[in-house]
Amino acid sequence: METKEFSILNSWLGWGAPENGLWFVGVEEGSTWNCNNIDELSESRKQISLMSNTVFTSYLDRESRGGVRWPIAVVSAKISSLVSNSGLSWQSYREEILWLNSSGVFNGNLLSLGKPNLKSNSWPAGYKDLFGFSEADYEFYMREVRRVRYSGFRELRKKTAPQAIVCFGMSHWNEFENLFVNNPDIKSECIDKKTIVFERDRVILTRHFSNGMPDSTVKFIAEQLKSWNVSLF
């Protein structure tokens, strides 16, 4: 049975500025929640409770945003800077603009709970106490994600009208397509770039940002966004 902590995380979609901007949606968090003992469970519950009553986290300044020197931030900044009017290098864009309220850049995750290994369905044993799910409950977990979380993404998309959505993680292309694409037949595939473009829906599926994202693919995605007149601060 799912816990209130899972309900909070399943409704929390990501961070940044989703309104009329550029969305990046990955598969799941790259880390797990600490839950190996009573103290860790208590601390994780406190942290998760701070995320209640909101569907995304916004950042007013760099201090509230925290560090950005990790692979997802790097590739998000590289693409965003190329469609930005800031004139900044991607490094400066990452440090000074990325995910702040004025940026128009939003990052989310398709799934609500991270795993030690994306290719495995294995969670820490403490997830049963913290979230109500064990490894044996993975299919039930996915049903709840599709029922609640996907509905949240659709509602946020309708409310904030993003200019385009870039989804990264080839392992979950089918899930991304089912969630964000309404016109699956209107697409172009670029096999050498490991990228699919859905023109009418303004959705791009590509490889995971943490797996050696080539600059040639970054530029390809940016040019596609520019062709749709996607523009950021």
JODASUL-V339812 format. One record per pair of residues at least 24 apart in sequence whose C-alpha atoms are under 10 Angstrom apart, sorted by the first residue. I is the first residue (numbers start at 0). J is the second residue. Records with the same first field share a line. If there is no record, write none. Layout:
# JODASUL-V339812
I=J ; J
This chain:
# JODASUL-V339812
0=127 ; 128 ; 130 ; 131 ; 132 ; 136 ; 139 ; 140
1=127 ; 128 ; 129 ; 130 ; 131 ; 132 ; 139 ; 140 ; 143
2=127 ; 128 ; 129 ; 130 ; 131 ; 132
3=44 ; 47 ; 48 ; 51 ; 129 ; 130 ; 131
4=43 ; 44 ; 45 ; 46 ; 47 ; 48 ; 50 ; 51 ; 129 ; 130 ; 131
5=44 ; 47 ; 111 ; 112 ; 126 ; 129 ; 130 ; 131 ; 132 ; 140 ; 143
6=51 ; 111 ; 130 ; 143 ; 144 ; 147 ; 148
7=47 ; 48 ; 49 ; 50 ; 51 ; 52 ; 53 ; 54 ; 111 ; 130
8=47 ; 48 ; 50 ; 51 ; 53 ; 54 ; 110 ; 111 ; 112 ; 130 ; 148
9=54 ; 109 ; 110 ; 111 ; 112 ; 140 ; 143 ; 144 ; 145 ; 146 ; 147 ; 148 ; 149 ; 151
10=50 ; 51 ; 52 ; 53 ; 54 ; 55 ; 111 ; 144 ; 147 ; 148 ; 149 ; 150 ; 151 ; 152
11=47 ; 50 ; 51 ; 52 ; 53 ; 54 ; 55 ; 56 ; 107 ; 108 ; 111 ; 148 ; 151 ; 152
12=53 ; 54 ; 55 ; 56 ; 105 ; 106 ; 107 ; 108 ; 109 ; 110 ; 111 ; 148 ; 149 ; 151 ; 152 ; 155
13=53 ; 54 ; 55 ; 56 ; 57 ; 105 ; 106 ; 107 ; 108 ; 109 ; 111 ; 152
14=54 ; 55 ; 56 ; 57 ; 58 ; 64 ; 98 ; 99 ; 100 ; 104 ; 105 ; 106 ; 107 ; 108
15=55 ; 56 ; 57 ; 58 ; 59 ; 64 ; 97 ; 98 ; 99 ; 100 ; 101 ; 102 ; 103 ; 104 ; 105 ; 106 ; 107
16=55 ; 56 ; 57 ; 58 ; 97 ; 98 ; 99 ; 100 ; 101 ; 102 ; 103 ; 104 ; 105 ; 106 ; 159 ; 161
17=55 ; 57 ; 98 ; 100 ; 102 ; 103 ; 104 ; 105 ; 106 ; 107 ; 155 ; 156 ; 158 ; 159 ; 160 ; 161 ; 162
18=100 ; 101 ; 102 ; 103 ; 104 ; 105 ; 155 ; 156 ; 158 ; 159 ; 160 ; 161 ; 162
19=103 ; 104 ; 105 ; 156 ; 158 ; 159 ; 160 ; 161 ; 162 ; 163 ; 229 ; 230 ; 231
20=101 ; 102 ; 103 ; 104 ; 105 ; 159 ; 160 ; 161 ; 162 ; 163 ; 164 ; 229 ; 230 ; 231 ; 232
21=75 ; 78 ; 79 ; 82 ; 102 ; 103 ; 104 ; 105 ; 106 ; 160 ; 161 ; 162 ; 163 ; 164 ; 165 ; 224 ; 229 ; 230 ; 231
22=75 ; 79 ; 103 ; 104 ; 105 ; 106 ; 107 ; 156 ; 161 ; 162 ; 163 ; 164 ; 165 ; 166 ; 202
23=71 ; 74 ; 75 ; 79 ; 104 ; 105 ; 106 ; 107 ; 108 ; 163 ; 164 ; 165 ; 166 ; 167 ; 203
24=105 ; 106 ; 107 ; 108 ; 109 ; 110 ; 164 ; 165 ; 166 ; 167 ; 168 ; 175 ; 204
25=71 ; 106 ; 107 ; 108 ; 109 ; 110 ; 165 ; 166 ; 167 ; 168 ; 169 ; 171 ; 175 ; 205 ; 206 ; 207 ; 208
26=107 ; 108 ; 109 ; 110 ; 111 ; 112 ; 113 ; 117 ; 166 ; 167 ; 168 ; 169 ; 170 ; 171 ; 172 ; 174 ; 175 ; 207
27=107 ; 108 ; 109 ; 110 ; 111 ; 112 ; 113 ; 114 ; 117 ; 168
28=107 ; 108 ; 109 ; 110 ; 111 ; 112 ; 113 ; 114 ; 115 ; 117
29=71 ; 108 ; 112 ; 113 ; 114 ; 115 ; 116 ; 117 ; 209
30=112 ; 113 ; 114 ; 115 ; 116
31=112 ; 113 ; 114 ; 115 ; 116 ; 122 ; 123 ; 126
32=112 ; 113 ; 114 ; 122 ; 123 ; 125 ; 126 ; 129
33=123 ; 125 ; 126 ; 129
34=123 ; 124 ; 125 ; 126 ; 127 ; 128 ; 129
35=123 ; 124 ; 125 ; 126 ; 128
36=125
37=125
39=125 ; 129
40=125 ; 126 ; 128 ; 129
41=129
43=129
44=129 ; 130
54=148 ; 151 ; 152 ; 155
55=105 ; 106 ; 107 ; 155
56=98 ; 100 ; 105 ; 106
57=98 ; 99 ; 100 ; 105
58=97 ; 98 ; 99 ; 100 ; 101
59=98 ; 99 ; 100 ; 101
60=95 ; 96 ; 98 ; 99 ; 100 ; 101
61=94 ; 95 ; 96 ; 97 ; 98 ; 99
63=99
64=97 ; 98 ; 99
65=94
66=93 ; 94
67=93 ; 94 ; 97 ; 98
68=93 ; 94
69=209
70=207 ; 208 ; 209 ; 210 ; 211 ; 212
71=106 ; 167 ; 207 ; 208 ; 209 ; 212
72=97 ; 98 ; 106 ; 208 ; 209
73=97 ; 208 ; 209 ; 212
74=207 ; 208 ; 209 ; 211 ; 212 ; 213 ; 214 ; 217
75=104 ; 105 ; 106 ; 165 ; 208 ; 217
76=104
77=214 ; 217 ; 218 ; 221
78=165 ; 214 ; 216 ; 217 ; 218 ; 219 ; 220 ; 221 ; 222 ; 224
79=103 ; 104 ; 217 ; 221 ; 224 ; 229 ; 230 ; 231 ; 232
80=221 ; 230 ; 231 ; 232
81=217 ; 218 ; 220 ; 221 ; 222 ; 224 ; 225 ; 230 ; 231
82=221 ; 222 ; 223 ; 224 ; 225 ; 228 ; 229 ; 230 ; 231 ; 232
83=225 ; 229 ; 230 ; 231 ; 232
84=230 ; 231 ; 232
85=231 ; 232
86=232
96=232
97=232
101=231 ; 232
102=231 ; 232
103=161 ; 162 ; 230 ; 231 ; 232
104=161 ; 231 ; 232
105=161 ; 164
106=164 ; 165 ; 166
107=152 ; 166
108=148 ; 152 ; 166 ; 167
109=144 ; 145 ; 148 ; 149 ; 152 ; 166 ; 167 ; 168 ; 171 ; 174 ; 175 ; 178
110=140 ; 141 ; 144 ; 145 ; 148 ; 149 ; 174
111=140 ; 141 ; 143 ; 144 ; 148
112=140 ; 144
117=168 ; 170
118=170
145=174 ; 177 ; 178
149=174 ; 175 ; 177 ; 178 ; 179
150=178
152=178 ; 179
153=178 ; 179
161=201 ; 229
162=200 ; 201 ; 202 ; 224 ; 227 ; 228 ; 229 ; 230 ; 231
163=198 ; 200 ; 201 ; 202 ; 203 ; 224 ; 227 ; 228 ; 229
164=197 ; 200 ; 201 ; 202 ; 203 ; 204 ; 224
165=196 ; 201 ; 202 ; 203 ; 204 ; 205 ; 220 ; 224
166=194 ; 195 ; 202 ; 203 ; 204 ; 205 ; 206 ; 207 ; 208
167=194 ; 203 ; 204 ; 205 ; 206 ; 207 ; 208 ; 209
168=204 ; 205 ; 206 ; 207 ; 208 ; 209 ; 210
169=193 ; 194 ; 204 ; 205 ; 206 ; 207
170=206 ; 207
171=204 ; 206 ; 207
172=203 ; 204 ; 205 ; 206
173=204
175=202 ; 203 ; 204
176=202 ; 203 ; 204
179=203
189=216 ; 219
191=216
192=216 ; 217 ; 219 ; 220
194=219 ; 220
195=220
196=220 ; 223
198=223 ; 227
199=227
201=227 ; 229
